[in-house]
Amino acid sequence: MYSVQITYFKCGGVSLGVGLHHYVVDGVSGLHFVNTWSDITRGLDVKFPPFFDRTLLRGRDPPRPTFDHIEFRPPPSLKISSNSTQSGLHDQNTSISTLKINPNQLNVLRTKFMEDGKSTVTYSTYEILSAHIWKCTCMARELLDDQETKLHIATDVRTRLDPPLPHGYFGNGILITTPIALAGELRSEPTRSAANRIRDALKRCDNEYVRSAIDYLELQNDLSALARGPNTFKCPNLAITSWVRLPIHEADFGWGRPFYMGPGRIAFEGLVYILPSPTNDRSLSVVLALQSQHMKPFEKFVHFYRSIRGVPNFCDHVTVFKQALSKALVPFYPAAGRLRCDNNGRIEINCNAEGVLLIQAETSSIIDDFGDFAPTPELEKLITSFKCGGVSIGVARHHYAADGWSGFHFVNTWSDMVRGCDQITTPPVIVLERTWLRARDKPQPTFDHIEYKLPPTLKTSSEKHQSESGHHCENETTMASIFKLTKDHLNRLKAKSKEDGSNNNNNKVGYYTTYEMLAGHVWRCTCKARDLRSKPSWYAVSRVHDAIVRMDNDYLRSAVDFLELQPDIPLLAPGGHTFKSPNLTVVSWVRLPIHDTDFGWGRPTFTGPGGIPYDGLAYIVSSPTNDGSL
């Protein structure tokens, strides 16, 4: 009935594999057992005992099925068109894929439902997502219009019965609900129609229907003939099982909550699972198995947030795009200028209205080829149209002229104008008054401005001297990488820093910001990776905190005065030598409006640095879904 495998990983992690027989228990009962086991492992008592009385699901005497139970009929078989080949449709390899669906994408799909049907019906997340998956699968499989397709929905009947099954009922309380539709109808009708079919099938599964189904089974001579297998769900059919309401992340055996829980394998083609996020960020994962030839088209169709039907294609949109850019440059006129040096060698902006460099490019790649988006004059813009219909906007600007706030102020104003919003929300005249940052007369720096001193050079131990000469270090290859930190990761980091610094009287860890915590942790980890000595995390965090606190009005005015007195400003310009080992720069974009740029295609799925030119540069970027991850 149960089988368990524990696997220990080299890194110290552990995986727990649990196999159970569905004839005996369903997911609710299976997790009841596993979570009770984990509680006992941690020394806790059994929260609620299992209930074993199976007579609650016996047939009536005499059995009296009153409904047509299509869920127990054989599924529709695949129709083959005259121009299709047998070899192209049978014996195909199966591919398994996991697709992450964030809350913003679900909201886009929900909004599309309302627009398609002008309906006042409130659909559940399961109905919306399952309808979308069912429709996309029909499209990816290129089914004939008159092809019947059957959707299998695992439905928990515990609360649908009257009276409901007792809490803790240990057994299998699942009935498969099966709406049927023609593939042509699913493709041509709004997705809302598929959702209505799913909703009607679920609504039909009430106490009378469930009791009728039990009676129907009671009358069957050979129940094994009704057993579901690979032929049940394969093309042209589908099964979508939701684990969203199951307590799949509560099995804490003393190592904490699992960071992943899902099916150990997907046995058959056509099986789909919807899983909740372990961080409770309201995102979902769709794990599915399809024939390999159908998986790529499915991924393209299901990613509705990349290229939305009805939204103008960029190539058709380019005229409006350029006109809006011209309009945006009027109030932001310095961005249309050029940088030059004045008579004293100082850099200034020449507002000559020469405009910006805009490049339009096309690529045969699709956005998904880039996975998690590994990073790649006055103002330069590169617009790349992807084969899948997605678009990326690359913006380059000179930091001598504008910082991140000003850069995004311009770009977001431009995107507003593309959408027809002529009103500028923040008057740029505030940005253009540069006299506010002039030095005092006369300049009077009052602090020791170590930020303008040369960075420390790398010390090389005598042991390393033979194998790591200076020439060798200069030619090390630099790698760029992206790490996703969830809200749970950040909370654990804060808790760990509190533990590490609890014995330090000067530790004020409760007042530290997320940036201070994360920057301190990154700084310390970088030192460890570079084989440099380091103190506990709280020490690095406190150094970051103290440096930021020091940056008040007096210090900033002193810095402006210090720069005013320098005879050769370019000597102070940071470059590759500034950030490389043993040094580091950690720049936060968390408070910048980096995801507000909507050119009519919706919010961007990713915004980040287009390239990281130097070793030692780090950026902290917020999530586009506001889920608290970084």
C-alpha positions as CSV (number, residue, x, y, z in Angstrom):
1,M,0.0,0.0,0.0
2,Y,2.8,2.4,0.9
3,S,6.5,2.6,-0.2
4,V,9.0,5.1,1.0
5,Q,12.5,6.1,-0.3
6,I,14.8,8.6,1.4
7,T,17.6,10.0,-0.7
8,Y,20.5,12.0,0.8
9,F,22.2,14.5,-1.4
10,K,25.9,15.4,-1.4
11,C,25.0,19.0,-0.4
12,G,23.2,17.8,2.7
13,G,19.7,18.0,1.3
14,V,17.2,15.2,1.6
15,S,14.4,14.0,-0.7
16,L,11.5,11.8,0.5
17,G,9.7,9.7,-2.1
18,V,6.3,8.2,-1.1
19,G,4.4,5.7,-3.2
20,L,0.8,4.8,-2.4
21,H,-1.9,2.7,-4.0
22,H,-4.9,4.8,-5.2
23,Y,-7.2,1.8,-4.7
24,V,-6.8,2.4,-1.0
25,V,-6.2,6.1,-0.4
26,D,-6.4,9.4,-2.3
27,G,-4.2,12.5,-2.0
28,V,-6.0,13.8,1.1
29,S,-5.6,10.6,3.0
30,G,-2.1,10.0,1.8
31,L,-0.9,13.4,3.0
32,H,-2.9,12.9,6.3
33,F,-0.6,9.9,6.9
34,V,2.7,11.6,5.8
35,N,2.0,14.9,7.7
36,T,1.1,12.9,10.9
37,W,4.3,10.9,10.5
38,S,6.3,14.2,10.2
39,D,4.6,15.6,13.3
40,I,5.5,12.5,15.3
41,T,9.1,12.8,14.1
42,R,9.3,16.2,15.7
43,G,7.8,14.9,19.0
44,L,4.3,16.2,18.4
45,D,1.0,14.3,19.1
46,V,-1.4,13.2,16.4
47,K,-3.4,16.2,15.4
48,F,-6.5,14.2,14.4
49,P,-6.9,10.5,14.2
50,P,-7.9,8.8,10.9
51,F,-11.5,7.6,10.4
52,F,-11.8,4.1,8.9
53,D,-15.5,3.4,8.5
54,R,-15.7,2.5,4.8
55,T,-19.5,1.7,5.0
56,L,-20.2,5.4,4.4
57,L,-19.4,4.9,0.8
58,R,-21.3,1.7,0.2
59,G,-24.0,1.4,-2.5
60,R,-27.6,1.8,-1.6
61,D,-29.8,-1.3,-1.1
62,P,-30.9,-1.9,-3.7
63,P,-28.5,0.1,-5.9
64,R,-30.3,2.6,-8.1
65,P,-28.1,4.7,-10.5
66,T,-30.2,7.6,-11.8
67,F,-27.7,9.4,-14.0
68,D,-25.8,8.6,-17.2
69,H,-22.3,8.1,-15.9
70,I,-20.1,9.1,-18.9
71,E,-17.1,9.2,-16.7
72,F,-17.0,5.3,-16.8
73,R,-17.3,5.0,-20.5
74,P,-14.2,4.4,-22.7
75,P,-12.6,7.7,-23.8
76,P,-12.9,9.0,-27.4
77,S,-10.3,7.6,-29.8
78,L,-8.1,9.7,-32.0
79,K,-9.4,10.5,-35.5
80,I,-6.8,10.6,-38.2
81,S,-7.2,12.8,-41.2
82,S,-6.5,11.5,-44.7
83,N,-3.3,13.6,-45.0
84,S,-1.9,12.4,-41.7
85,T,0.4,9.4,-41.4
86,Q,0.2,6.7,-38.8
87,S,3.8,7.0,-37.9
88,G,3.4,10.7,-37.2
89,L,0.7,10.1,-34.6
90,H,1.6,7.0,-32.8
91,D,4.5,5.7,-30.7
92,Q,5.7,9.2,-29.9
93,N,8.1,9.9,-27.1
94,T,6.6,11.7,-24.1
95,S,8.0,15.0,-22.7
96,I,7.4,16.3,-19.2
97,S,7.5,20.0,-18.5
98,T,6.9,22.4,-15.6
99,L,5.4,25.8,-16.3
100,K,5.4,28.5,-13.6
101,I,2.2,30.7,-13.6
102,N,2.5,33.8,-11.4
103,P,-0.5,35.8,-10.0
104,N,-0.1,38.5,-12.6
105,Q,-0.5,36.1,-15.4
106,L,-3.6,34.5,-13.8
107,N,-5.1,38.0,-13.5
108,V,-4.4,38.7,-17.2
109,L,-6.2,35.4,-18.1
110,R,-9.1,36.2,-15.7
111,T,-9.4,39.7,-17.3
112,K,-9.4,38.1,-20.7
113,F,-12.3,35.8,-19.7
114,M,-14.4,38.9,-18.7
115,E,-13.6,40.7,-22.0
116,D,-14.3,37.6,-24.1
117,G,-17.7,37.0,-22.8
118,K,-18.8,40.2,-21.0
119,S,-19.8,37.7,-18.2
120,T,-20.5,38.5,-14.6
121,V,-19.8,34.9,-13.5
122,T,-16.9,34.6,-11.1
123,Y,-14.8,31.6,-12.2
124,S,-12.5,29.7,-9.8
125,T,-8.7,29.7,-10.5
126,Y,-9.0,26.0,-11.3
127,E,-11.8,26.6,-13.9
128,I,-9.9,29.4,-15.6
129,L,-6.5,27.6,-15.7
130,S,-7.9,24.2,-16.7
131,A,-10.0,25.7,-19.5
132,H,-6.9,27.5,-20.8
133,I,-4.8,24.3,-20.6
134,W,-7.5,22.2,-22.3
135,K,-7.9,24.6,-25.2
136,C,-4.1,25.0,-25.6
137,T,-3.6,21.3,-25.6
138,C,-6.2,20.9,-28.4
139,M,-4.4,23.6,-30.4
140,A,-1.0,22.0,-29.8
141,R,-2.2,18.5,-30.8
142,E,-3.8,20.0,-34.0
143,L,-6.9,17.9,-33.5
144,L,-9.6,17.7,-36.2
145,D,-12.6,20.0,-35.7
146,D,-15.0,17.0,-35.2
147,Q,-12.6,15.3,-32.8
148,E,-14.2,14.6,-29.4
149,T,-11.9,15.3,-26.4
150,K,-12.6,14.2,-22.8
151,L,-11.3,16.0,-19.8
152,H,-10.8,14.0,-16.6
153,I,-11.1,16.0,-13.4
154,A,-10.3,14.4,-10.1
155,T,-13.1,15.6,-7.8
156,D,-13.0,15.3,-4.0
157,V,-16.5,14.2,-2.9
158,R,-15.9,14.5,0.9
159,T,-17.8,17.8,1.3
160,R,-20.2,17.1,-1.7
161,L,-22.0,14.3,0.1
162,D,-24.9,14.9,2.5
163,P,-23.9,14.4,5.2
164,P,-20.2,15.1,4.4
165,L,-17.6,12.4,5.2
166,P,-16.1,12.9,8.7
167,H,-12.9,14.9,9.0
168,G,-10.0,12.5,8.8
169,Y,-11.8,9.9,6.6
170,F,-9.1,7.6,5.5
171,G,-9.7,6.1,2.1
172,N,-10.4,7.2,-1.5
173,G,-13.0,9.9,-1.8
174,I,-12.3,10.8,-5.4
175,L,-14.8,10.7,-8.3
176,I,-13.6,11.5,-11.8
177,T,-15.8,14.2,-13.5
178,T,-15.6,14.3,-17.3
179,P,-16.8,17.1,-19.5
180,I,-16.6,16.3,-23.2
181,A,-16.3,18.8,-26.1
182,L,-15.4,18.9,-29.8
183,A,-11.8,20.2,-30.5
184,G,-13.1,22.6,-33.1
185,E,-15.5,24.2,-30.5
186,L,-12.7,24.6,-27.9
187,R,-10.5,26.3,-30.4
188,S,-13.0,28.6,-32.0
189,E,-15.1,29.6,-28.9
190,P,-13.8,31.9,-26.2
191,T,-11.9,30.1,-23.4
192,R,-14.8,31.0,-21.2
193,S,-16.9,28.4,-23.0
194,A,-14.5,25.6,-21.9
195,A,-14.6,27.0,-18.4
196,N,-18.4,26.8,-18.4
197,R,-18.2,23.1,-19.4
198,I,-15.8,22.4,-16.5
199,R,-18.0,24.4,-14.1
200,D,-21.2,22.5,-15.2
201,A,-19.5,19.1,-14.8
202,L,-18.2,20.0,-11.3
203,K,-21.6,21.4,-10.3
204,R,-23.3,18.2,-11.4
205,C,-21.2,16.3,-8.9
206,D,-23.5,16.6,-5.9
207,N,-24.7,14.1,-3.3
208,E,-27.3,12.5,-5.7
209,Y,-24.8,12.2,-8.5
210,V,-22.1,10.7,-6.3
211,R,-24.5,8.2,-4.7
212,S,-25.7,7.3,-8.2
213,A,-22.1,6.7,-9.3
214,I,-21.5,4.4,-6.3
215,D,-24.6,2.4,-7.1
216,Y,-23.5,2.2,-10.8
217,L,-20.2,0.7,-9.7
218,E,-22.0,-1.7,-7.3
219,L,-23.8,-3.2,-10.3
220,Q,-20.7,-3.8,-12.4
221,N,-19.6,-7.4,-12.7
222,D,-15.9,-6.6,-13.6
223,L,-14.6,-3.4,-12.0
224,S,-11.2,-4.0,-13.4
225,A,-12.6,-3.2,-16.9
226,L,-13.2,0.3,-15.7
227,A,-9.6,0.8,-14.4
228,R,-7.9,3.8,-16.0
229,G,-4.6,3.5,-17.7
230,P,-2.4,5.0,-20.5
231,N,-5.2,4.8,-23.1
232,T,-7.5,6.9,-20.8
233,F,-5.7,10.2,-20.9
234,K,-3.6,10.1,-24.1
235,C,-4.3,12.2,-27.1
236,P,-7.0,13.4,-27.8
237,N,-8.0,13.3,-24.1
238,L,-6.6,15.0,-20.9
239,A,-6.6,14.7,-17.1
240,I,-6.0,17.8,-14.9
241,T,-5.6,17.2,-11.2
242,S,-5.3,20.1,-8.8
243,W,-3.2,19.7,-5.6
244,V,-3.7,23.4,-4.7
245,R,-5.9,22.7,-1.7
246,L,-3.9,19.8,-0.5
247,P,-1.4,20.4,2.5
248,I,1.5,19.3,0.3
249,H,4.1,21.6,2.0
250,E,3.4,20.8,5.7
251,A,5.5,17.6,6.0
252,D,8.2,19.0,8.3
253,F,10.5,16.2,9.6
254,G,12.7,18.6,11.4
255,W,14.5,20.1,8.4
256,G,11.8,22.7,7.8
257,R,9.1,22.8,5.2
258,P,9.9,21.2,1.8
259,F,10.9,23.7,-0.9
260,Y,9.4,21.4,-3.5
261,M,6.7,18.8,-3.5
262,G,5.1,17.2,-6.6
263,P,4.5,14.0,-8.4
264,G,7.6,11.7,-8.4
265,R,6.8,10.8,-12.0
266,I,4.0,11.2,-14.5
267,A,3.1,7.8,-15.8
268,F,1.0,8.6,-18.8
269,E,0.8,11.1,-21.6
270,G,-2.1,13.5,-21.1
271,L,-1.7,13.8,-17.3
272,V,-1.5,17.4,-15.9
273,Y,-1.0,18.5,-12.2
274,I,-1.5,22.0,-10.8
275,L,0.7,22.6,-7.8
276,P,0.7,25.5,-5.3
277,S,3.9,27.4,-4.4
278,P,5.8,26.4,-1.3
279,T,6.2,30.1,-0.4
280,N,2.5,30.9,-0.5
281,D,3.2,33.7,-3.1
282,R,0.0,32.6,-5.0
283,S,1.9,31.4,-8.0
284,L,1.2,28.0,-9.4
285,S,3.2,25.3,-11.3
286,V,1.7,23.3,-14.1
287,V,3.4,19.9,-14.5
288,L,2.3,18.0,-17.5
289,A,3.2,15.1,-19.9
290,L,2.5,15.4,-23.6
291,Q,3.9,13.8,-26.7
292,S,7.2,15.5,-27.5
293,Q,5.9,16.8,-30.8
294,H,3.1,18.6,-29.0
295,M,5.0,20.1,-26.0
296,K,6.8,23.0,-27.8
297,P,3.5,24.3,-29.4
298,F,1.7,23.9,-26.1
299,E,4.3,26.0,-24.2
300,K,4.0,28.7,-26.9
301,F,0.2,28.7,-26.6
302,V,0.0,28.5,-22.8
303,H,2.4,31.4,-22.3
304,F,-0.4,33.9,-23.0
305,Y,1.4,36.6,-21.2
306,R,4.3,36.7,-23.6
307,S,2.4,37.5,-26.8
308,I,-1.3,38.3,-26.2
309,R,-3.7,37.9,-29.1
310,G,-5.5,41.2,-29.9
311,V,-2.5,43.3,-28.7
312,P,-0.8,45.1,-31.6
313,N,2.3,43.4,-33.1
314,F,5.3,45.6,-32.6
315,C,6.0,45.7,-36.4
316,D,2.5,47.2,-36.8
317,H,3.0,49.4,-33.7
318,V,6.4,50.9,-34.6
319,T,5.1,54.2,-36.0
320,V,3.1,55.0,-32.8
321,F,6.2,53.9,-30.9
322,K,8.5,56.4,-32.6
323,Q,6.0,59.2,-32.5
324,A,5.5,58.7,-28.8
325,L,9.3,58.7,-28.3
326,S,9.5,62.1,-30.1
327,K,6.8,63.5,-27.8
328,A,8.5,62.2,-24.7
329,L,11.8,63.8,-25.7
330,V,10.2,67.3,-25.7
331,P,9.9,67.6,-21.9
332,F,13.0,65.4,-21.4
333,Y,15.0,67.4,-24.0
334,P,18.5,66.8,-22.3
335,A,18.0,63.1,-23.2
336,A,18.1,64.1,-26.9
337,G,21.5,65.8,-26.5
338,R,25.1,64.8,-26.4
339,L,27.8,64.7,-23.8
340,R,30.9,66.9,-24.3
341,C,33.7,68.5,-22.2
342,D,33.7,72.2,-21.4
343,N,36.8,74.4,-21.5
344,N,37.9,73.1,-18.1
345,G,37.6,69.5,-19.1
346,R,34.4,68.9,-17.2
347,I,31.6,66.9,-18.8
348,E,28.4,68.7,-19.7
349,I,25.3,68.0,-21.7
350,N,25.0,69.8,-25.1
351,C,21.2,70.1,-25.6
352,N,21.5,70.1,-29.4
353,A,18.3,68.1,-30.0
354,E,20.1,65.5,-32.2
355,G,17.7,62.8,-30.8
356,V,18.3,59.3,-29.7
357,L,19.7,56.3,-31.5
358,L,16.8,53.7,-32.0
359,I,17.6,50.3,-33.5
360,Q,15.0,47.8,-34.5
361,A,16.1,44.2,-34.8
362,E,14.5,40.8,-35.3
363,T,15.7,37.4,-34.1
364,S,14.8,33.8,-34.9
365,S,15.0,33.1,-31.1
366,I,12.0,33.0,-28.9
367,I,11.9,34.5,-25.4
368,D,11.8,31.1,-23.6
369,D,15.2,30.3,-25.1
370,F,16.7,32.6,-22.6
371,G,15.4,30.8,-19.5
372,D,15.6,33.2,-16.6
373,F,16.9,36.0,-18.8
374,A,20.6,35.7,-18.3
375,P,22.1,39.2,-18.8
376,T,23.2,40.3,-22.3
377,P,25.8,58.7,-26.8
378,E,23.3,60.1,-24.2
379,L,20.6,57.6,-24.9
380,E,20.4,54.5,-27.1
381,K,17.5,52.1,-27.6
382,L,17.5,48.6,-29.1
383,I,14.2,47.0,-29.8
384,T,14.2,43.2,-30.6
385,S,11.2,41.4,-31.9
386,F,11.2,37.7,-31.0
387,K,9.9,34.9,-33.2
388,C,7.2,34.0,-30.6
389,G,5.7,37.5,-30.8
390,G,7.4,38.9,-27.7
391,V,9.4,42.1,-27.7
392,S,12.4,43.2,-25.6
393,I,13.4,46.9,-25.2
394,G,17.0,47.6,-24.5
395,V,17.8,51.1,-23.1
396,A,21.3,52.5,-22.7
397,R,21.9,55.9,-21.1
398,H,24.9,57.7,-19.8
399,H,25.2,57.7,-16.0
400,Y,26.9,61.1,-16.2
401,A,23.6,62.5,-17.3
402,A,21.0,60.5,-15.4
403,D,20.6,57.9,-12.7
404,G,18.1,55.0,-12.5
405,W,15.2,57.2,-11.2
406,S,15.6,59.7,-14.0
407,G,16.1,57.0,-16.6
408,F,12.9,55.2,-15.7
409,H,11.0,58.5,-15.4
410,F,11.8,59.1,-19.0
411,V,11.1,55.5,-20.2
412,N,7.9,55.2,-18.3
413,T,6.7,58.6,-19.6
414,W,7.5,57.4,-23.1
415,S,5.4,54.2,-22.6
416,D,2.5,56.2,-21.2
417,M,2.6,58.3,-24.4
418,V,2.6,55.2,-26.6
419,R,-0.6,54.2,-24.9
420,G,-2.1,57.6,-25.6
421,C,-1.6,59.2,-22.1
422,D,-0.4,62.7,-23.0
423,Q,-0.5,63.9,-19.4
424,I,2.9,63.6,-17.6
425,T,2.4,62.5,-14.0
426,T,5.6,64.0,-12.7
427,P,6.7,67.3,-14.2
428,P,10.3,66.8,-15.5
429,V,11.2,70.5,-14.8
430,I,12.0,69.3,-11.3
431,V,14.6,66.9,-12.8
432,L,16.2,69.6,-15.0
433,E,17.1,72.1,-12.4
434,R,20.7,71.1,-11.8
435,T,21.7,74.1,-9.6
436,W,20.3,72.3,-6.6
437,L,23.3,70.0,-6.6
438,R,25.9,72.8,-7.0
439,A,28.7,73.1,-4.5
440,R,28.6,75.8,-1.8
441,D,30.4,79.0,-2.2
442,K,33.0,78.5,-1.1
443,P,33.3,74.7,-1.1
444,Q,33.9,73.3,2.4
445,P,34.2,69.5,2.6
446,T,34.0,68.5,6.2
447,F,34.3,64.7,6.0
448,D,36.9,62.2,5.0
449,H,35.4,60.9,1.7
450,I,36.8,57.4,1.4
451,E,34.4,56.7,-1.4
452,Y,36.7,58.7,-3.7
453,K,39.9,57.0,-2.6
454,L,41.5,54.2,-4.6
455,P,40.0,50.8,-3.8
456,P,42.2,48.2,-1.9
457,T,44.3,46.0,-4.1
458,L,44.3,42.2,-3.8
459,K,46.9,40.8,-1.5
460,T,48.4,37.5,-2.8
461,S,49.8,35.0,-0.3
462,S,53.2,33.5,-0.8
463,E,51.6,30.1,-1.2
464,K,49.5,31.3,-4.1
465,H,52.2,33.4,-5.8
466,Q,53.6,30.5,-7.8
467,S,50.2,29.3,-9.2
468,E,48.4,32.6,-9.3
469,S,50.5,35.3,-10.8
470,G,49.2,38.8,-11.3
471,H,49.0,38.2,-15.0
472,H,46.9,35.1,-14.4
473,C,44.4,37.0,-12.2
474,E,44.0,39.7,-14.8
475,N,42.9,37.2,-17.4
476,E,40.3,35.3,-15.3
477,T,37.0,34.8,-17.2
478,T,34.0,36.6,-15.6
479,M,30.7,34.8,-15.3
480,A,27.2,36.4,-14.7
481,S,24.6,34.5,-12.8
482,I,21.0,35.1,-11.5
483,F,19.9,33.8,-8.1
484,K,16.2,33.8,-7.2
485,L,15.6,34.6,-3.5
486,T,12.1,34.0,-2.2
487,K,10.4,35.8,0.7
488,D,11.0,32.7,2.8
489,H,14.8,32.8,2.0
490,L,14.9,36.4,3.1
491,N,13.1,35.7,6.3
492,R,15.5,32.8,7.1
493,L,18.4,35.1,6.4
494,K,17.1,37.7,8.8
495,A,16.5,35.0,11.5
496,K,20.0,33.7,11.0
497,S,21.6,37.1,11.3
498,K,19.7,37.7,14.6
499,E,21.0,34.4,15.9
500,D,24.6,35.1,14.8
501,G,24.6,38.6,16.4
502,S,22.5,37.9,19.5
503,N,25.5,38.1,21.8
504,N,26.8,41.4,20.4
505,N,25.8,44.4,22.5
506,N,26.0,46.8,19.5
507,N,23.8,44.7,17.3
508,K,20.7,46.5,16.2
509,V,19.6,43.8,13.8
510,G,15.9,44.6,14.2
511,Y,16.4,47.9,12.5
512,Y,18.2,46.6,9.4
513,T,16.6,46.9,6.0
514,T,16.2,44.1,3.5
515,Y,19.0,45.8,1.4
516,E,21.3,45.9,4.4
517,M,20.7,42.3,5.3
518,L,21.1,41.0,1.7
519,A,24.0,43.2,0.8
520,G,25.8,42.2,4.0
521,H,25.2,38.5,3.2
522,V,26.3,38.9,-0.4
523,W,29.4,40.8,0.7
524,R,30.4,38.1,3.2
525,C,29.7,35.2,0.7
526,T,31.8,36.9,-1.9
527,C,34.7,37.2,0.5
528,K,34.3,33.5,1.4
529,A,34.2,32.5,-2.3
530,R,37.3,34.6,-3.0
531,D,39.0,32.8,-0.1
532,L,39.2,36.0,1.9
533,R,38.6,36.0,5.7
534,S,35.2,37.1,6.9
535,K,33.3,37.7,10.2
536,P,29.7,36.6,10.8
537,S,26.9,38.0,8.6
538,W,25.7,40.5,11.2
539,Y,29.1,42.2,11.2
540,A,28.9,42.9,7.4
541,V,25.3,44.0,7.8
542,S,26.2,46.5,10.5
543,R,29.0,47.9,8.3
544,V,26.6,48.4,5.5
545,H,24.0,50.0,7.8
546,D,26.5,52.4,9.4
547,A,27.7,53.6,6.0
548,I,24.2,54.3,4.8
549,V,23.2,56.1,8.0
550,R,26.3,58.4,7.5
551,M,24.8,59.6,4.2
552,D,22.9,62.6,5.5
553,N,22.5,66.1,4.1
554,D,25.8,67.3,5.6
555,Y,27.8,64.4,4.3
556,L,26.2,64.7,0.8
557,R,26.9,68.5,0.7
558,S,30.5,67.8,1.8
559,A,30.9,65.3,-1.0
560,V,29.6,67.8,-3.7
561,D,32.1,70.4,-2.3
562,F,34.9,67.8,-2.4
563,L,34.3,67.1,-6.0
564,E,34.2,70.8,-6.8
565,L,37.8,71.1,-5.6
566,Q,39.1,68.3,-7.7
567,P,41.3,69.4,-10.6
568,D,40.7,66.2,-12.6
569,I,37.3,64.6,-12.1
570,P,37.9,61.7,-14.7
571,L,40.6,60.3,-12.3
572,L,37.8,59.5,-9.9
573,A,35.6,57.7,-12.4
574,P,34.9,54.1,-11.4
575,G,35.8,51.3,-13.8
576,G,36.9,47.7,-13.9
577,H,39.6,48.3,-11.3
578,T,37.1,49.7,-8.9
579,F,34.9,46.7,-8.3
580,K,37.1,43.7,-9.0
581,S,38.4,41.3,-6.3
582,P,38.7,42.0,-3.4
583,N,36.0,44.7,-3.8
584,L,32.3,44.7,-4.6
585,T,29.4,46.9,-5.6
586,V,25.8,46.0,-4.7
587,V,23.2,48.1,-6.5
588,S,19.5,47.8,-5.5
589,W,16.8,48.4,-8.1
590,V,14.1,47.3,-5.7
591,R,12.5,50.7,-5.2
592,L,12.8,51.8,-8.8
593,P,9.6,51.6,-11.0
594,I,11.3,49.0,-13.3
595,H,8.1,47.1,-14.1
596,D,5.8,50.1,-14.8
597,T,6.8,50.4,-18.5
598,D,3.7,49.4,-20.4
599,F,3.9,50.1,-24.1
600,G,0.5,48.5,-24.7
601,W,1.7,44.8,-24.3
602,G,1.3,44.8,-20.5
603,R,3.9,44.9,-17.8
604,P,7.3,43.5,-18.7
605,T,8.0,39.9,-17.6
606,F,11.6,40.9,-16.9
607,T,13.6,44.1,-16.3
608,G,17.3,44.0,-15.5
609,P,20.7,45.1,-16.5
610,G,21.4,44.4,-20.2
611,G,25.0,43.6,-19.4
612,I,27.4,43.5,-16.4
613,P,30.7,44.8,-17.7
614,Y,32.9,44.2,-14.7
615,D,33.8,41.6,-12.2
616,G,32.4,42.5,-8.8
617,L,29.1,44.2,-9.9
618,A,25.9,42.9,-8.3
619,Y,22.3,44.0,-8.8
620,I,19.3,43.3,-6.6
621,V,16.1,43.3,-8.8
622,S,12.5,43.1,-7.6
623,S,10.0,40.5,-8.9
624,P,7.6,41.6,-11.6
625,T,4.8,39.9,-9.7
626,N,5.3,41.7,-6.4
627,D,5.6,38.4,-4.6
628,G,8.3,39.6,-2.3
629,S,11.1,37.6,-4.1
630,L,14.3,39.2,-5.3
